Amino acid sequence: MASSKEKYVRRSISVRLIRHGESKNNQVYRDAQRLFKGGTPDFDLKSWTEYTDEHRVSDPSLSDVGQEQASRLSHYLEPHLANQAGEVRFVISPMRRTIETMLPTLTAMNRNSNENSHVKTVINGFYFESEGCHTREKVEPGMNAEQISECLSPAGVQDASYVGFQNGPENGWYAYGKGPETRHESEQRAARFYVWMMEFLDEQLMEAERSEVEDIFDAGVTLPGEENDKYHNRFEPRARRRRTAIFCGHGDFMSLVLKRIISGFGHAIEREGESHRSAFVHFNTGITELEYFGKGRFLLMSSNQVPHLHGPSGECCITGGSLKDGWSYLMPSDKILLDSEVAFAFSDDVQPHIAEQTEALRSLYLTKSGSSLSQDELDTTHHKSNALTVVVKRGLQVVGCASLDERTGRLSDVVVRPSARRSQVGRSLIDAVKNHAIQSQKFDKIIVEPDTSESKAFFEKMGFELTEDSTGEKYTNEIVHMECKL
């Protein structure tokens, strides 16, 4: 915890990511899953595809259930924002289902406010769902600013702003499309939106630094009169109301954006054509709450909350967030994950998320005697400029690693995750070291010092031999010396 004497002011903006209510397409896919036994050995893919192609539309409205969800969301959000929010800025996807999801909330806020200057609406043209807007692979342009304004008008929204329309707001938001958006294009767009989102929020925080802005402050500080405020009571009036930004978007694209919020730019993009290895699931109208402190600093407060979908009598209308809704298909197949990639880097240059995993592997699975060095010496060796860290990765996951001293050819700290030991990860690691040594021509043999019979047997399979001064009689209590000449 920070010192009570710390003077730093941590201003923040309350941020909510909200998925749209159930769309008619969601209903189509759910019905197809039931009709054609999706997820079972009897799954009829041909019939499933024909059914969804026939009933799916490029930019669907909300289903009856989705309209009920949007109404309930409004009954939750409007009193909460009226009592606890200052200026509220809505950022909404240009797709029909997100606009319809926010209409009841916007209507209630504009109706119950004497002035609506504290409610601002932005339609972001590149905040749409993955794959874009298409019917059976044929591109549809989507709505333009005039058509979206007509949708918003009943809610009293007269001055919405339009950003991110690549061919201009007079054209549809997907008018530039050449076909359904690829996975790689979705990832690139998520990066653009992530940067835009930070700029959108940073500008508001900078405004608070330049002048007195009453609704942007350090919410972690309790002022006189606020001692009895209960954070978890979302309807109780607050003495100080907070700037709030609400982003209403889509399940899959929100997951791509959240992946960047949680990990930053470091390792958020995965290889083209592959699904996520981690993803964030949202029910329809599920709410994820964050705090934004500026300069890319987010704090995740809660995820996928739906307090508005549980009625007083116990009924609920929660949809769209289970494995049976298709979310498991975001996970890549085992066949894809069998692909391994070997990387070399000087210890000081290893990316932080790779270094973290390699140190964890060493700590978990490396025997104390395996390095033949003390822990202090081991820590120092890993950071010498002549030490190379060798890692085998499957996607973002490190499954094997080793350290190579290029001065001596000594290979140490060889670790392979137990679950990967039958899938040639160890061989990939050793073969890569041999190839590197041959190409670099810095040494003519690789030296290892296994300390158990199991590790000795492994290196023998890899072409290593005991040197003359090693008896090979005791492997569990003494380290032996083995070499592989190149």
Disulfide bonds with the S-S distance in Angstrom:
none
